[in-house]
Each structure stands twice: as C-alpha cells, then as structure tokens.
C-alpha cells in the first residue's frame, strides 16, 4: 500500500471540513426553529394563563350567590312551616 501524498490528505481534510460545516449549519437551523417554536408555545401558555385567570376572577360570586339562595330557601321553608 502506498502512502497518500500530502495534497491528497489536505483534499480529504477539506472535504471533511466542508461536510462538518454543512452538518453544523443544518443543526443550527434546526435549533433556531426549536427555539422559535418554544417561544411561541411560551406566548400561548402565557395567553391561556391570563384568560384562565380572567375567567376565575369573573366566576368568584357564583358560590356566594348559591349559598345566599340556599339560605333564603331555607328561611322561606321555615317561615311557611311556622305559619301552618
């Protein structure tokens, strides 16, 4: 087997370098896309949290109203029973 010449080694190293650079460029593009999607998901999550908080704040009187209706119903039942 013959020893490769220095020019052949240099040529192969250059090809390897180009292949590695192309791979890194592809990986960088994929990572950038993943970061962009992650940012979009974070924004959607923050939006959903804000909407959920707004719904929870607008719903707080409902249990109080139900308790008040129950107490009024009990009072009316007791009043009708006492009137007989």
Biopython code that builds the backbone (N, CA, C, O; Angstrom):
import numpy as np
from Bio.PDB.StructureBuilder import StructureBuilder

atoms = [
    (1, "UNK", "N", (0.839, -1.172, 0.000)),
    (1, "UNK", "CA", (0.000, 0.000, 0.000)),
    (1, "UNK", "C", (0.887, 1.239, 0.000)),
    (1, "UNK", "O", (1.902, 1.308, 0.692)),
    (2, "UNK", "N", (0.472, 2.200, -0.789)),
    (2, "UNK", "CA", (1.280, 3.409, -0.922)),
    (2, "UNK", "C", (0.819, 4.455, 0.071)),
    (2, "UNK", "O", (-0.358, 4.514, 0.429)),
    (3, "UNK", "N", (1.739, 5.268, 0.506)),
    (3, "UNK", "CA", (1.395, 6.365, 1.411)),
    (3, "UNK", "C", (0.693, 7.462, 0.618)),
    (3, "UNK", "O", (1.098, 7.784, -0.499)),
    (4, "UNK", "N", (-0.370, 8.040, 1.204)),
    (4, "UNK", "CA", (-1.041, 9.132, 0.490)),
    (4, "UNK", "C", (-0.149, 10.366, 0.462)),
    (4, "UNK", "O", (0.630, 10.636, 1.376)),
    (5, "UNK", "N", (-0.300, 11.075, -0.597)),
    (5, "UNK", "CA", (0.502, 12.295, -0.726)),
    (5, "UNK", "C", (-0.109, 13.390, 0.156)),
    (5, "UNK", "O", (-1.297, 13.340, 0.476)),
    (6, "UNK", "N", (0.689, 14.363, 0.541)),
    (6, "UNK", "CA", (0.164, 15.449, 1.394)),
    (6, "UNK", "C", (-0.986, 16.203, 0.738)),
    (6, "UNK", "O", (-1.878, 16.692, 1.431)),
    (7, "UNK", "N", (-0.977, 16.300, -0.560)),
    (7, "UNK", "CA", (-2.078, 17.008, -1.230)),
    (7, "UNK", "C", (-3.380, 16.202, -1.138)),
    (7, "UNK", "O", (-4.459, 16.781, -1.019)),
    (8, "UNK", "N", (-3.278, 14.863, -1.194)),
    (8, "UNK", "CA", (-4.479, 14.032, -1.054)),
    (8, "UNK", "C", (-5.052, 14.150, 0.359)),
    (8, "UNK", "O", (-6.268, 14.223, 0.536)),
    (9, "UNK", "N", (-4.180, 14.168, 1.352)),
    (9, "UNK", "CA", (-4.623, 14.311, 2.746)),
    (9, "UNK", "C", (-5.288, 15.672, 2.938)),
    (9, "UNK", "O", (-6.338, 15.775, 3.572)),
    (10, "UNK", "N", (-4.676, 16.698, 2.392)),
    (10, "UNK", "CA", (-5.238, 18.042, 2.523)),
    (10, "UNK", "C", (-6.601, 18.122, 1.848)),
    (10, "UNK", "O", (-7.516, 18.761, 2.367)),
    (11, "UNK", "N", (-6.738, 17.475, 0.687)),
    (11, "UNK", "CA", (-8.008, 17.481, -0.033)),
    (11, "UNK", "C", (-9.094, 16.759, 0.774)),
    (11, "UNK", "O", (-10.220, 17.245, 0.875)),
    (12, "UNK", "N", (-8.757, 15.616, 1.339)),
    (12, "UNK", "CA", (-9.720, 14.872, 2.150)),
    (12, "UNK", "C", (-10.099, 15.642, 3.414)),
    (12, "UNK", "O", (-11.258, 15.640, 3.829)),
    (13, "UNK", "N", (-9.118, 16.295, 4.016)),
    (13, "UNK", "CA", (-9.413, 17.125, 5.198)),
    (13, "UNK", "C", (-10.343, 18.284, 4.833)),
    (13, "UNK", "O", (-11.234, 18.631, 5.608)),
    (14, "UNK", "N", (-10.144, 18.867, 3.689)),
    (14, "UNK", "CA", (-11.006, 19.964, 3.240)),
    (14, "UNK", "C", (-12.433, 19.455, 3.001)),
    (14, "UNK", "O", (-13.399, 20.127, 3.361)),
    (15, "UNK", "N", (-12.563, 18.288, 2.404)),
    (15, "UNK", "CA", (-13.901, 17.704, 2.190)),
    (15, "UNK", "C", (-14.583, 17.397, 3.523)),
    (15, "UNK", "O", (-15.775, 17.651, 3.697)),
    (16, "UNK", "N", (-13.818, 16.855, 4.445)),
    (16, "UNK", "CA", (-14.354, 16.559, 5.772)),
    (16, "UNK", "C", (-14.794, 17.838, 6.478)),
    (16, "UNK", "O", (-15.845, 17.879, 7.117)),
    (17, "UNK", "N", (-13.977, 18.875, 6.354)),
    (17, "UNK", "CA", (-14.313, 20.174, 6.956)),
    (17, "UNK", "C", (-15.601, 20.731, 6.361)),
    (17, "UNK", "O", (-16.435, 21.260, 7.094)),
    (18, "UNK", "N", (-15.775, 20.624, 5.075)),
    (18, "UNK", "CA", (-16.989, 21.120, 4.420)),
    (18, "UNK", "C", (-18.206, 20.315, 4.876)),
    (18, "UNK", "O", (-19.277, 20.879, 5.099)),
    (19, "UNK", "N", (-18.045, 19.015, 5.011)),
    (19, "UNK", "CA", (-19.157, 18.181, 5.468)),
    (19, "UNK", "C", (-19.555, 18.534, 6.893)),
    (19, "UNK", "O", (-20.741, 18.620, 7.212)),
    (20, "UNK", "N", (-18.556, 18.738, 7.749)),
    (20, "UNK", "CA", (-18.829, 19.104, 9.143)),
    (20, "UNK", "C", (-19.503, 20.474, 9.209)),
    (20, "UNK", "O", (-20.447, 20.657, 9.977)),
    (21, "UNK", "N", (-19.039, 21.423, 8.428)),
    (21, "UNK", "CA", (-19.654, 22.757, 8.415)),
    (21, "UNK", "C", (-21.107, 22.693, 7.958)),
    (21, "UNK", "O", (-21.969, 23.365, 8.524)),
    (22, "UNK", "N", (-21.380, 21.887, 6.936)),
    (22, "UNK", "CA", (-22.754, 21.745, 6.451)),
    (22, "UNK", "C", (-23.635, 21.112, 7.530)),
    (22, "UNK", "O", (-24.782, 21.516, 7.717)),
    (23, "UNK", "N", (-23.094, 20.125, 8.234)),
    (23, "UNK", "CA", (-23.849, 19.499, 9.322)),
    (23, "UNK", "C", (-24.134, 20.475, 10.447)),
    (23, "UNK", "O", (-25.247, 20.505, 10.971)),
    (24, "UNK", "N", (-23.144, 21.275, 10.825)),
    (24, "UNK", "CA", (-23.352, 22.270, 11.867)),
    (24, "UNK", "C", (-24.375, 23.319, 11.448)),
    (24, "UNK", "O", (-25.190, 23.753, 12.261)),
    (25, "UNK", "N", (-24.335, 23.723, 10.191)),
    (25, "UNK", "CA", (-25.308, 24.703, 9.699)),
    (25, "UNK", "C", (-26.722, 24.125, 9.782)),
    (25, "UNK", "O", (-27.658, 24.828, 10.163)),
    (26, "UNK", "N", (-26.878, 22.864, 9.430)),
    (26, "UNK", "CA", (-28.180, 22.218, 9.497)),
    (26, "UNK", "C", (-28.659, 22.108, 10.953)),
    (26, "UNK", "O", (-29.831, 22.343, 11.244)),
    (27, "UNK", "N", (-27.758, 21.755, 11.847)),
    (27, "UNK", "CA", (-28.113, 21.658, 13.264)),
    (27, "UNK", "C", (-28.472, 23.028, 13.827)),
    (27, "UNK", "O", (-29.426, 23.153, 14.595)),
    (28, "UNK", "N", (-27.707, 24.063, 13.446)),
    (28, "UNK", "CA", (-28.027, 25.421, 13.905)),
    (28, "UNK", "C", (-29.405, 25.848, 13.434)),
    (28, "UNK", "O", (-30.152, 26.469, 14.189)),
    (29, "UNK", "N", (-29.750, 25.525, 12.203)),
    (29, "UNK", "CA", (-31.077, 25.864, 11.693)),
    (29, "UNK", "C", (-32.174, 25.139, 12.448)),
    (29, "UNK", "O", (-33.215, 25.720, 12.756)),
    (30, "UNK", "N", (-31.941, 23.879, 12.745)),
    (30, "UNK", "CA", (-32.935, 23.106, 13.498)),
    (30, "UNK", "C", (-33.102, 23.659, 14.904)),
    (30, "UNK", "O", (-34.223, 23.760, 15.402)),
    (31, "UNK", "N", (-32.000, 24.018, 15.546)),
    (31, "UNK", "CA", (-32.067, 24.582, 16.887)),
    (31, "UNK", "C", (-32.795, 25.930, 16.887)),
    (31, "UNK", "O", (-33.577, 26.221, 17.792)),
    (32, "UNK", "N", (-32.532, 26.736, 15.877)),
    (32, "UNK", "CA", (-33.215, 28.025, 15.784)),
    (32, "UNK", "C", (-34.718, 27.824, 15.634)),
    (32, "UNK", "O", (-35.505, 28.561, 16.228)),
    (33, "UNK", "N", (-35.120, 26.835, 14.848)),
    (33, "UNK", "CA", (-36.539, 26.541, 14.678)),
    (33, "UNK", "C", (-37.152, 26.072, 15.994)),
    (33, "UNK", "O", (-38.261, 26.477, 16.339)),
    (34, "UNK", "N", (-36.444, 25.227, 16.724)),
    (34, "UNK", "CA", (-36.944, 24.754, 18.009)),
    (34, "UNK", "C", (-37.085, 25.899, 19.011)),
    (34, "UNK", "O", (-38.053, 25.938, 19.771)),
    (35, "UNK", "N", (-36.141, 26.817, 19.021)),
    (35, "UNK", "CA", (-36.228, 27.974, 19.920)),
    (35, "UNK", "C", (-37.423, 28.844, 19.545)),
    (35, "UNK", "O", (-38.135, 29.330, 20.424)),
    (36, "UNK", "N", (-37.646, 29.041, 18.260)),
    (36, "UNK", "CA", (-38.785, 29.841, 17.813)),
    (36, "UNK", "C", (-40.094, 29.184, 18.233)),
    (36, "UNK", "O", (-40.998, 29.864, 18.720)),
    (37, "UNK", "N", (-40.205, 27.883, 18.053)),
    (37, "UNK", "CA", (-41.425, 27.181, 18.452)),
    (37, "UNK", "C", (-41.615, 27.225, 19.964)),
    (37, "UNK", "O", (-42.739, 27.361, 20.447)),
    (38, "UNK", "N", (-40.538, 27.112, 20.697)),
    (38, "UNK", "CA", (-40.616, 27.191, 22.155)),
    (38, "UNK", "C", (-41.114, 28.567, 22.588)),
    (38, "UNK", "O", (-41.928, 28.669, 23.506)),
    (39, "UNK", "N", (-40.636, 29.619, 21.940)),
    (39, "UNK", "CA", (-41.110, 30.968, 22.251)),
    (39, "UNK", "C", (-42.593, 31.109, 21.946)),
    (39, "UNK", "O", (-43.323, 31.741, 22.710)),
    (40, "UNK", "N", (-43.048, 30.531, 20.839)),
    (40, "UNK", "CA", (-44.467, 30.593, 20.503)),
    (40, "UNK", "C", (-45.306, 29.857, 21.537)),
    (40, "UNK", "O", (-46.371, 30.334, 21.928)),
    (41, "UNK", "N", (-44.836, 28.705, 21.979)),
    (41, "UNK", "CA", (-45.560, 27.941, 22.994)),
    (41, "UNK", "C", (-45.601, 28.718, 24.310)),
    (41, "UNK", "O", (-46.626, 28.727, 24.992)),
    (42, "UNK", "N", (-44.499, 29.366, 24.670)),
    (42, "UNK", "CA", (-44.477, 30.175, 25.890)),
    (42, "UNK", "C", (-45.483, 31.321, 25.811)),
    (42, "UNK", "O", (-46.169, 31.614, 26.789)),
    (43, "UNK", "N", (-45.571, 31.964, 24.656)),
    (43, "UNK", "CA", (-46.538, 33.054, 24.493)),
    (43, "UNK", "C", (-47.969, 32.532, 24.581)),
    (43, "UNK", "O", (-48.819, 33.157, 25.215)),
    (44, "UNK", "N", (-48.239, 31.396, 23.954)),
    (44, "UNK", "CA", (-49.582, 30.812, 24.021)),
    (44, "UNK", "C", (-49.929, 30.413, 25.443)),
    (44, "UNK", "O", (-51.060, 30.615, 25.884)),
    (45, "UNK", "N", (-48.985, 29.856, 26.155)),
    (45, "UNK", "CA", (-49.223, 29.457, 27.535)),
    (45, "UNK", "C", (-49.508, 30.669, 28.410)),
    (45, "UNK", "O", (-50.410, 30.633, 29.247)),
    (46, "UNK", "N", (-48.753, 31.729, 28.223)),
    (46, "UNK", "CA", (-48.991, 32.955, 28.989)),
    (46, "UNK", "C", (-50.368, 33.530, 28.662)),
    (46, "UNK", "O", (-51.068, 34.010, 29.554)),
    (47, "UNK", "N", (-50.757, 33.483, 27.391)),
    (47, "UNK", "CA", (-52.079, 33.969, 26.990)),
    (47, "UNK", "C", (-53.179, 33.128, 27.623)),
    (47, "UNK", "O", (-54.168, 33.672, 28.115)),
    (48, "UNK", "N", (-53.018, 31.814, 27.614)),
    (48, "UNK", "CA", (-54.029, 30.938, 28.216)),
    (48, "UNK", "C", (-54.115, 31.138, 29.724)),
    (48, "UNK", "O", (-55.204, 31.095, 30.296)),
    (49, "UNK", "N", (-52.980, 31.356, 30.368)),
    (49, "UNK", "CA", (-52.983, 31.612, 31.809)),
    (49, "UNK", "C", (-53.732, 32.904, 32.113)),
    (49, "UNK", "O", (-54.506, 32.969, 33.068)),
    (50, "UNK", "N", (-53.502, 33.928, 31.303)),
    (50, "UNK", "CA", (-54.189, 35.209, 31.516)),
    (50, "UNK", "C", (-55.696, 35.050, 31.309)),
    (50, "UNK", "O", (-56.493, 35.598, 32.070)),
    (51, "UNK", "N", (-56.077, 34.304, 30.285)),
    (51, "UNK", "CA", (-57.513, 34.094, 30.036)),
    (51, "UNK", "C", (-58.147, 33.272, 31.149)),
    (51, "UNK", "O", (-59.275, 33.550, 31.557)),
    (52, "UNK", "N", (-57.442, 32.273, 31.638)),
    (52, "UNK", "CA", (-57.955, 31.451, 32.729)),
    (52, "UNK", "C", (-58.091, 32.271, 34.003)),
    (52, "UNK", "O", (-59.079, 32.131, 34.723)),
    (53, "UNK", "N", (-57.118, 33.122, 34.291)),
    (53, "UNK", "CA", (-57.207, 33.992, 35.467)),
    (53, "UNK", "C", (-58.411, 34.924, 35.357)),
    (53, "UNK", "O", (-59.106, 35.157, 36.345)),
    (54, "UNK", "N", (-58.660, 35.455, 34.168)),
    (54, "UNK", "CA", (-59.813, 36.341, 33.970)),
    (54, "UNK", "C", (-61.120, 35.586, 34.196)),
    (54, "UNK", "O", (-62.049, 36.122, 34.801)),
    (55, "UNK", "N", (-61.195, 34.354, 33.718)),
    (55, "UNK", "CA", (-62.402, 33.555, 33.930)),
    (55, "UNK", "C", (-62.605, 33.237, 35.411)),
    (55, "UNK", "O", (-63.731, 33.282, 35.907)),
    (56, "UNK", "N", (-61.532, 32.921, 36.106)),
    (56, "UNK", "CA", (-61.644, 32.614, 37.532)),
    (56, "UNK", "C", (-62.075, 33.839, 38.328)),
    (56, "UNK", "O", (-62.854, 33.712, 39.273)),
    (57, "UNK", "N", (-61.589, 35.011, 37.967)),
    (57, "UNK", "CA", (-61.966, 36.227, 38.687)),
    (57, "UNK", "C", (-63.424, 36.580, 38.448)),
    (57, "UNK", "O", (-64.095, 37.079, 39.351)),
    (58, "UNK", "N", (-63.922, 36.331, 37.250)),
    (58, "UNK", "CA", (-65.313, 36.689, 36.950)),
    (58, "UNK", "C", (-66.288, 35.668, 37.521)),
    (58, "UNK", "O", (-67.490, 35.930, 37.566)),
    (59, "UNK", "N", (-65.800, 34.511, 37.958)),
    (59, "UNK", "CA", (-66.669, 33.457, 38.441)),
    (59, "UNK", "C", (-66.791, 33.431, 39.958)),
    (59, "UNK", "O", (-67.607, 32.668, 40.475)),
    (60, "UNK", "N", (-66.035, 34.213, 40.686)),
    (60, "UNK", "CA", (-66.000, 34.115, 42.143)),
    (60, "UNK", "C", (-67.347, 34.337, 42.810)),
    (60, "UNK", "O", (-67.587, 33.685, 43.826)),
    (61, "UNK", "N", (-68.266, 35.205, 42.337)),
    (61, "UNK", "CA", (-69.514, 35.420, 43.072)),
    (61, "UNK", "C", (-70.484, 34.231, 42.989)),
    (61, "UNK", "O", (-71.411, 34.160, 43.796)),
    (62, "UNK", "N", (-70.312, 33.328, 42.078)),
    (62, "UNK", "CA", (-71.256, 32.239, 41.891)),
    (62, "UNK", "C", (-71.453, 31.396, 43.146)),
    (62, "UNK", "O", (-72.607, 31.161, 43.505)),
    (63, "UNK", "N", (-70.433, 30.928, 43.834)),
    (63, "UNK", "CA", (-70.673, 30.169, 45.069)),
    (63, "UNK", "C", (-71.370, 31.004, 46.141)),
    (63, "UNK", "O", (-72.186, 30.482, 46.901)),
    (64, "UNK", "N", (-71.056, 32.285, 46.206)),
    (64, "UNK", "CA", (-71.698, 33.158, 47.191)),
    (64, "UNK", "C", (-73.179, 33.317, 46.880)),
    (64, "UNK", "O", (-74.011, 33.298, 47.786)),
    (65, "UNK", "N", (-73.503, 33.470, 45.628)),
    (65, "UNK", "CA", (-74.901, 33.611, 45.222)),
    (65, "UNK", "C", (-75.661, 32.320, 45.516)),
    (65, "UNK", "O", (-76.793, 32.364, 45.998)),
    (66, "UNK", "N", (-75.053, 31.183, 45.232)),
    (66, "UNK", "CA", (-75.701, 29.904, 45.508)),
    (66, "UNK", "C", (-75.931, 29.716, 47.004)),
    (66, "UNK", "O", (-76.984, 29.215, 47.400)),
    (67, "UNK", "N", (-74.990, 30.097, 47.829)),
    (67, "UNK", "CA", (-75.169, 29.994, 49.283)),
    (67, "UNK", "C", (-76.280, 30.908, 49.748)),
    (67, "UNK", "O", (-77.079, 30.523, 50.602)),
    (68, "UNK", "N", (-76.348, 32.102, 49.210)),
    (68, "UNK", "CA", (-77.399, 33.049, 49.578)),
    (68, "UNK", "C", (-78.774, 32.520, 49.176)),
    (68, "UNK", "O", (-79.721, 32.635, 49.954)),
    (69, "UNK", "N", (-78.904, 31.951, 48.000)),
    (69, "UNK", "CA", (-80.174, 31.374, 47.546)),
    (69, "UNK", "C", (-80.578, 30.212, 48.451)),
    (69, "UNK", "O", (-81.756, 30.054, 48.769)),
    (70, "UNK", "N", (-79.608, 29.404, 48.864)),
    (70, "UNK", "CA", (-79.912, 28.279, 49.749)),
    (70, "UNK", "C", (-80.410, 28.762, 51.105)),
    (70, "UNK", "O", (-81.360, 28.205, 51.655)),
    (71, "UNK", "N", (-79.774, 29.792, 51.641)),
    (71, "UNK", "CA", (-80.206, 30.350, 52.940)),
    (71, "UNK", "C", (-81.593, 30.957, 52.816)),
    (71, "UNK", "O", (-82.417, 30.775, 53.713)),
    (72, "UNK", "N", (-81.877, 31.669, 51.737)),
    (72, "UNK", "CA", (-83.211, 32.257, 51.533)),
    (72, "UNK", "C", (-84.243, 31.143, 51.387)),
    (72, "UNK", "O", (-85.339, 31.246, 51.939)),
    (73, "UNK", "N", (-83.915, 30.090, 50.658)),
    (73, "UNK", "CA", (-84.837, 28.968, 50.508)),
    (73, "UNK", "C", (-85.123, 28.302, 51.847)),
    (73, "UNK", "O", (-86.269, 27.953, 52.129)),
    (74, "UNK", "N", (-84.113, 28.126, 52.662)),
    (74, "UNK", "CA", (-84.292, 27.550, 53.988)),
    (74, "UNK", "C", (-85.150, 28.462, 54.854)),
    (74, "UNK", "O", (-86.030, 27.988, 55.574)),
    (75, "UNK", "N", (-84.904, 29.750, 54.791)),
    (75, "UNK", "CA", (-85.694, 30.702, 55.586)),
    (75, "UNK", "C", (-87.159, 30.683, 55.148)),
    (75, "UNK", "O", (-88.052, 30.707, 55.995)),
    (76, "UNK", "N", (-87.418, 30.640, 53.847)),
    (76, "UNK", "CA", (-88.803, 30.601, 53.367)),
    (76, "UNK", "C", (-89.493, 29.305, 53.787)),
    (76, "UNK", "O", (-90.672, 29.310, 54.141)),
    (77, "UNK", "N", (-88.758, 28.201, 53.745)),
    (77, "UNK", "CA", (-89.339, 26.912, 54.171)),
    (77, "UNK", "C", (-89.687, 26.943, 55.660)),
    (77, "UNK", "O", (-90.757, 26.485, 56.059)),
    (78, "UNK", "N", (-88.794, 27.474, 56.466)),
    (78, "UNK", "CA", (-89.047, 27.578, 57.915)),
    (78, "UNK", "C", (-90.234, 28.513, 58.172)),
    (78, "UNK", "O", (-91.063, 28.230, 59.038)),
    (79, "UNK", "N", (-90.323, 29.619, 57.433)),
    (79, "UNK", "CA", (-91.422, 30.575, 57.626)),
    (79, "UNK", "C", (-92.765, 29.962, 57.259)),
    (79, "UNK", "O", (-93.757, 30.158, 57.962)),
    (80, "UNK", "N", (-92.795, 29.205, 56.134)),
    (80, "UNK", "CA", (-94.032, 28.543, 55.732)),
    (80, "UNK", "C", (-94.431, 27.458, 56.729)),
    (80, "UNK", "O", (-95.616, 27.277, 57.010)),
    (81, "UNK", "N", (-93.444, 26.737, 57.264)),
    (81, "UNK", "CA", (-93.734, 25.701, 58.242)),
    (81, "UNK", "C", (-94.249, 26.321, 59.537)),
    (81, "UNK", "O", (-95.160, 25.774, 60.159)),
    (82, "UNK", "N", (-93.699, 27.417, 59.943)),
    (82, "UNK", "CA", (-94.138, 28.088, 61.183)),
    (82, "UNK", "C", (-95.502, 28.723, 60.994)),
    (82, "UNK", "O", (-96.240, 28.856, 61.970)),
    (83, "UNK", "N", (-95.870, 29.121, 59.793)),
    (83, "UNK", "CA", (-97.162, 29.774, 59.555)),
    (83, "UNK", "C", (-98.301, 28.774, 59.620)),
    (83, "UNK", "O", (-99.440, 29.190, 59.835)),
    (84, "UNK", "N", (-98.068, 27.510, 59.453)),
    (84, "UNK", "CA", (-99.127, 26.497, 59.496)),
    (84, "UNK", "C", (-99.461, 26.165, 60.860)),
    (84, "UNK", "O", (-100.333, 25.329, 61.097)),
]
sb = StructureBuilder()
sb.init_structure("model")
sb.init_model(0)
sb.init_chain("A")
sb.init_seg("    ")
for serial, (resi, resn, name, xyz) in enumerate(atoms, 1):
    if name == "N":
        sb.init_residue(resn, " ", resi, " ")
    sb.init_atom(name, np.array(xyz, "f"), 0.0, 1.0, " ", f" {name:<3s}", serial, name[0])
structure = sb.get_structure()
